[in-house]
Amino acid sequence: RIAAANLIEPPLDLTVKSDPQHWAIEMSGRVLPNRSVRLLPKGRIEALPGFEQGAWWVQDVAASLPAHLMGAVAGKRVADLCAAPGGKTAQLALAGASVVAVDISKTRLKTLSANLARLGLAATTVAADAATWSPEERFDAVLLDAPCSSTGTIRRHPDIPYLKSPKDIEALAALQARLLDNATALLKPGGTLVYSTCSLELEEGEAQIAALLARNPGVQVDPILPGEVFGQPDWLQSPGFLRTFPYQLDLGTPEWSGMDGFFAARLKRNK
């Protein structure tokens, strides 16, 4: 089913700042359960209605879920690690968080800043290695959408099976572990950490969280509940992790259906 879904050109999902029904009508799209707007591919993104006004940004429905799982962030100090190009930073800023967006690439941070400027949203940007970054003040919440093999996005990036190897996954898993350890250290007691990857590999998802819990008793899983995933309980797996697949979100026809493969876990720092 994954392979079959990967052979179909994916639709285009937009996270809209407000009034998804209006933009769905404007662009002959459909409103998804998470209030994103889905279109069939229509040429240049910049030519679509609302782009210049900063009414929306491109973001697969699955990619929008990790920031949503952080809950009510209004007024909270939130770190978005490995943040560029900024879709999740924009979500958090729109929700009222005070966001510090961290990325190791200054070039990618410039892209993030340009995207936020178009959207009329604001965040503090920091060029730093998120695996070692150590600011003076801890955060209420941390979002770590970690670098990964991207095997959940093959339908959008069909070169991935040719470019990635098991050695890449091994190296990425080691990097993810370092990022997770530092992300945990950045949290205040009681703070929330959401870890996500657009990978279908267990080494970059479930096994990564199991290893973190084994070496760090100061954090525990905060299970994601069915009510938090827009009436789609099949997006969840025990013990409360998000796990989506490219063949999910059936909207009746292949060209309208599907989503990226994603993993996300939510954790609490208890001391």
Disulfide bonds with the S-S distance in Angstrom:
none
